[in-house]
Amino acid sequence: MKITLQTLTPLWTGGVDQTCDRLHETGLIGSLRWWYEVLVRGLGGYACDPTGEDRCPDKDGNRCVACELFGCTGWARKFRL
């Protein structure tokens, strides 16, 4: 499935020098993941903290829904941007 999006306002995905000279894919994916985790947790689901000690995969090799979609160590993200 291919989806085309058009922004209504400028996207802030600035670089090191804090200028928005181009769209930084990593910043956009990070923002999407953050909002996805907010929705999952807000609806009572579980999303790991990818920067914490309890990140995915767990000792049994299971992954949370956010890691299933956006990827984690040893697991690729399920979409291309």
MISEVO-737330 format. One record per atom (N, C-alpha, C): residue in three letters; x, y, z; residue number from 1; atom name. Coordinates in pm, 1 decimal. Last residue first. Layout:
BEGIN
 residuo        x        y        z num atomo
     ALA        X        Y        Z NUM    CA
...
//
This chain:
BEGIN
 residuo        x        y        z num atomo
     LEU    974.5    435.1    449.9  81     N
     LEU    936.4    576.8    443.6  81    CA
     LEU   1019.5    643.6    337.3  81     C
     ARG    834.2    114.8    493.9  80     N
     ARG    939.3    199.3    438.2  80    CA
     ARG    886.5    340.3    426.5  80     C
     PHE    766.5   -108.8    769.7  79     N
     PHE    726.7    -18.5    662.3  79    CA
     PHE    846.9     57.8    611.5  79     C
     LYS    845.8   -252.3    991.3  78     N
     LYS    753.1   -315.7    898.4  78    CA
     LYS    705.2   -224.7    786.0  78     C
     ARG   1191.6   -267.6   1092.5  77     N
     ARG   1059.8   -203.4   1093.5  77    CA
     ARG    977.3   -257.4    977.4  77     C
     ALA   1356.7   -573.0   1199.8  76     N
     ALA   1342.7   -456.4   1111.9  76    CA
     ALA   1203.4   -395.5   1122.5  76     C
     TRP   1531.0   -687.3   1470.2  75     N
     TRP   1397.3   -689.2   1411.3  75    CA
     TRP   1377.5   -560.5   1330.8  75     C
     GLY   1764.4   -660.1   1616.4  74     N
     GLY   1741.2   -786.0   1546.2  74    CA
     GLY   1606.9   -795.9   1477.4  74     C
     THR   1625.6   -426.6   1824.9  73     N
     THR   1747.2   -502.4   1800.3  73    CA
     THR   1713.5   -637.2   1736.9  73     C
     CYS   1333.5   -316.9   1643.9  72     N
     CYS   1418.5   -316.1   1762.2  72    CA
     CYS   1542.5   -398.4   1727.9  72     C
     GLY   1041.1   -172.1   1482.8  71     N
     GLY   1168.8   -241.7   1487.6  71    CA
     GLY   1240.2   -225.5   1620.4  71     C
     PHE    785.4    -75.6   1455.1  70     N
     PHE    895.9     15.6   1429.8  70    CA
     PHE   1034.2    -48.2   1437.2  70     C
     LEU    618.2   -305.1   1504.8  69     N
     LEU    594.7   -215.2   1391.7  69    CA
     LEU    718.0   -133.4   1355.1  69     C
     GLU    731.1   -433.7   1725.7  68     N
     GLU    687.4   -514.3   1611.3  68    CA
     GLU    670.8   -425.9   1487.7  68     C
     CYS    761.1   -220.5   1899.8  67     N
     CYS    881.4   -279.3   1841.4  67    CA
     CYS    846.8   -368.5   1722.5  67     C
     ALA    490.8   -184.3   1963.0  66     N
     ALA    567.1    -74.7   1903.5  66    CA
     ALA    693.1   -127.6   1835.6  66     C
     VAL    417.3   -425.8   2081.8  65     N
     VAL    356.9   -388.8   1953.2  65    CA
     VAL    432.6   -275.5   1884.8  65     C
     CYS    715.1   -598.8   2206.2  64     N
     CYS    591.8   -522.2   2223.6  64    CA
     CYS    540.1   -478.6   2086.1  64     C
     ARG    833.2   -935.7   2159.1  63     N
     ARG    844.7   -792.5   2135.6  63    CA
     ARG    709.7   -724.8   2160.1  63     C
     ASN   1014.1  -1220.5   2290.8  62     N
     ASN    890.2  -1149.8   2256.2  62    CA
     ASN    916.3  -1000.6   2241.6  62     C
     GLY   1228.8  -1368.8   2382.8  61     N
     GLY   1229.0  -1328.8   2242.7  61    CA
     GLY   1102.8  -1257.9   2196.6  61     C
     ASP   1243.3  -1412.4   2648.9  60     N
     ASP   1179.5  -1518.4   2570.7  60    CA
     ASP   1173.6  -1485.8   2421.8  60     C
     LYS   1352.1  -1178.4   2746.2  59     N
     LYS   1432.8  -1300.8   2758.5  59    CA
     LYS   1374.1  -1418.1   2680.1  59     C
     ASP   1242.0   -940.1   2490.8  58     N
     ASP   1259.9   -986.9   2628.6  58    CA
     ASP   1336.5  -1119.1   2629.8  58     C
     PRO   1404.4   -727.1   2246.3  57     N
     PRO   1317.5   -838.7   2284.5  57    CA
     PRO   1344.2   -881.9   2427.8  57     C
     CYS   1282.9   -438.5   2430.1  56     N
     CYS   1262.3   -560.8   2351.7  56    CA
     CYS   1389.6   -601.2   2279.1  56     C
     ARG   1383.4   -320.6   2759.2  55     N
     ARG   1351.0   -304.8   2617.1  55    CA
     ARG   1339.2   -440.9   2547.7  55     C
     ASP   1439.5   -271.0   3026.0  54     N
     ASP   1335.0   -367.5   2992.6  54    CA
     ASP   1291.1   -357.6   2846.0  54     C
     GLU   1623.2    -64.6   3046.7  53     N
     GLU   1672.5   -201.8   3064.9  53    CA
     GLU   1569.5   -306.0   3023.7  53     C
     GLY   1547.8    186.0   2792.0  52     N
     GLY   1560.8    131.5   2926.6  52    CA
     GLY   1613.0    -10.9   2928.4  52     C
     THR   1490.5    273.4   2543.4  51     N
     THR   1616.8    320.8   2599.3  51    CA
     THR   1644.0    262.3   2737.9  51     C
     PRO   1240.7    177.5   2477.1  50     N
     PRO   1354.3    131.9   2397.3  50    CA
     PRO   1489.3    179.9   2448.5  50     C
     ASP   1017.9     59.0   2690.6  49     N
     ASP   1100.9    177.8   2682.0  49    CA
     ASP   1226.8    137.0   2605.7  49     C
     CYS    731.4   -106.1   2537.1  48     N
     CYS    854.1   -101.3   2616.2  48    CA
     CYS    920.0     36.5   2605.9  48     C
     ALA    391.9    -89.3   2581.9  47     N
     ALA    499.8    -52.7   2489.5  47    CA
     ALA    625.2    -36.2   2574.0  47     C
     TYR     77.3   -231.6   2626.4  46     N
     TYR    214.9   -222.2   2674.8  46    CA
     TYR    308.0   -186.4   2559.7  46     C
     GLY   -248.4    -68.9   2658.7  45     N
     GLY   -153.4   -167.3   2608.9  45    CA
     GLY    -14.8   -146.1   2667.2  45     C
     GLY   -430.8    128.8   2722.9  44     N
     GLY   -410.3     20.0   2817.1  44    CA
     GLY   -315.3    -88.1   2771.1  44     C
     LEU   -439.0    344.0   2560.4  43     N
     LEU   -548.1    247.8   2544.9  43    CA
     LEU   -528.0    122.9   2630.5  43     C
     GLY   -202.2    470.0   2623.4  42     N
     GLY   -327.8    535.9   2658.8  42    CA
     GLY   -448.0    444.1   2648.2  42     C
     ARG    -15.7    299.0   2504.2  41     N
     ARG    -22.4    307.9   2650.9  41    CA
     ARG   -153.7    370.0   2697.4  41     C
     VAL    -79.5    350.2   2231.8  40     N
     VAL    -81.8    214.5   2287.2  40    CA
     VAL    -97.0    218.6   2438.3  40     C
     LEU    -39.7    629.7   2212.4  39     N
     LEU   -170.8    570.3   2186.1  39    CA
     LEU   -182.6    430.9   2247.4  39     C
     VAL    235.0    645.4   2273.0  38     N
     VAL    137.1    719.7   2353.0  38    CA
     VAL     -1.4    658.2   2335.8  38     C
     GLU    342.9    494.9   2063.7  37     N
     GLU    356.2    446.3   2200.5  37    CA
     GLU    257.3    516.7   2293.8  37     C
     TYR    281.1    671.7   1853.5  36     N
     TYR    224.7    536.9   1853.8  36    CA
     TYR    230.8    477.9   1995.2  36     C
     TRP    440.2    891.3   1921.6  35     N
     TRP    294.7    905.5   1924.5  35    CA
     TRP    225.4    769.8   1924.5  35     C
     TRP    696.6    769.5   1884.6  34     N
     TRP    659.6    827.7   2012.9  34    CA
     TRP    506.6    838.6   2025.2  34     C
     ARG    689.9    700.5   1612.6  33     N
     ARG    697.7    595.6   1714.3  33    CA
     ARG    652.8    648.8   1849.7  33     C
     LEU    682.2    957.5   1499.2  32     N
     LEU    572.4    864.3   1475.5  32    CA
     LEU    570.8    753.5   1581.0  32     C
     SER    932.9   1053.3   1585.7  31     N
     SER    809.1   1119.7   1628.9  31    CA
     SER    688.5   1028.5   1610.8  31     C
     GLY   1104.2    874.5   1451.1  30     N
     GLY   1105.6    883.7   1596.9  30    CA
     GLY    979.8    949.0   1651.6  30     C
     ILE   1042.0    939.7   1186.2  29     N
     ILE   1011.2    805.4   1236.1  29    CA
     ILE   1009.7    804.1   1388.4  29     C
     LEU   1143.7   1203.9   1182.8  28     N
     LEU   1002.6   1178.1   1155.1  28    CA
     LEU    960.7   1041.0   1208.3  28     C
     GLY   1414.2   1161.4   1232.9  27     N
     GLY   1335.0   1243.8   1324.1  27    CA
     GLY   1186.5   1219.5   1306.9  27     C
     THR   1486.0   1008.7   1009.0  26     N
     THR   1497.8    950.8   1143.2  26    CA
     THR   1416.3   1029.1   1245.9  26     C
     GLU   1447.5   1190.5    795.1  25     N
     GLU   1364.1   1070.7    808.3  25    CA
     GLU   1368.9   1013.0    949.8  25     C
     HIS   1431.3   1523.2    783.1  24     N
     HIS   1516.2   1419.0    839.2  24    CA
     HIS   1428.5   1297.8    869.0  24     C
     LEU   1393.3   1739.7    525.0  23     N
     LEU   1318.1   1646.6    608.2  23    CA
     LEU   1410.9   1535.0    653.9  23     C
     ARG   1596.8   2037.0    553.7  22     N
     ARG   1542.7   1923.2    480.1  22    CA
     ARG   1465.6   1835.1    576.8  22     C
     ASP   1645.5   2251.6    717.5  21     N
     ASP   1686.7   2262.6    578.0  21    CA
     ASP   1633.9   2149.0    491.1  21     C
     CYS   1582.8   2383.6    976.1  20     N
     CYS   1497.3   2287.3    907.2  20    CA
     CYS   1526.5   2296.9    756.9  20     C
     THR   1839.6   2403.9   1219.9  19     N
     THR   1771.2   2458.8   1103.6  19    CA
     THR   1692.3   2347.3   1036.1  19     C
     GLN   2009.4   2323.1   1426.6  18     N
     GLN   1874.0   2368.4   1457.7  18    CA
     GLN   1807.2   2442.3   1342.5  18     C
     ASP   2242.6   2191.4   1367.9  17     N
     ASP   2250.1   2337.4   1376.6  17    CA
     ASP   2112.6   2402.9   1395.7  17     C
     VAL   2157.4   1926.5   1348.9  16     N
     VAL   2242.1   1965.9   1460.9  16    CA
     VAL   2244.4   2117.3   1478.6  16     C
     GLY   1828.8   1966.3   1205.0  15     N
     GLY   1955.0   1897.6   1225.8  15    CA
     GLY   2029.2   1951.4   1346.6  15     C
     GLY   1468.7   1936.7   1239.6  14     N
     GLY   1595.9   2006.6   1226.3  14    CA
     GLY   1717.1   1921.1   1256.7  14     C
     THR   1206.5   1897.1   1165.1  13     N
     THR   1295.9   1781.8   1179.5  13    CA
     THR   1437.9   1833.8   1164.5  13     C
     TRP    904.6   2020.5   1161.0  12     N
     TRP   1031.4   2048.7   1228.0  12    CA
     TRP   1106.2   1918.6   1246.8  12     C
     LEU    722.9   2103.7    874.3  11     N
     LEU    762.8   1997.7    966.8  11    CA
     LEU    895.3   2036.2   1029.5  11     C
     PRO    488.0   2368.6    819.4  10     N
     PRO    624.1   2314.5    808.8  10    CA
     PRO    649.9   2206.3    914.0  10     C
     THR    151.0   2254.6    751.1   9     N
     THR    244.2   2346.8    814.8   9    CA
     THR    384.6   2288.7    800.9   9     C
     LEU     41.3   2058.6    603.2   8     N
     LEU    -27.1   2187.4    602.9   8    CA
     LEU     58.3   2296.7    665.9   8     C
     THR    183.0   1809.5    390.0   7     N
     THR    180.8   1883.4    515.8   7    CA
     THR    107.8   2016.3    498.5   7     C
     GLN     50.5   1522.0    249.6   6     N
     GLN     89.2   1660.3    224.0   6    CA
     GLN     77.2   1736.4    354.7   6     C
     LEU    122.1   1183.3    158.1   5     N
     LEU     82.1   1282.8    256.8   5    CA
     LEU    127.9   1420.9    213.1   5     C
     THR     29.7    879.8     17.5   4     N
     THR     90.6   1009.2     -8.5   4    CA
     THR     33.7   1110.5     90.5   4     C
     ILE     95.7    539.2     46.7   3     N
     ILE     19.3    652.2     99.4   3    CA
     ILE     96.6    780.3     70.9   3     C
     LYS     61.5    218.0    -82.5   2     N
     LYS    137.2    342.6    -88.5   2    CA
     LYS     46.0    456.7    -45.2   2     C
     MET     84.8   -115.8      0.0   1     N
     MET      0.0      0.0      0.0   1    CA
     MET     90.2    123.3      0.0   1     C
//
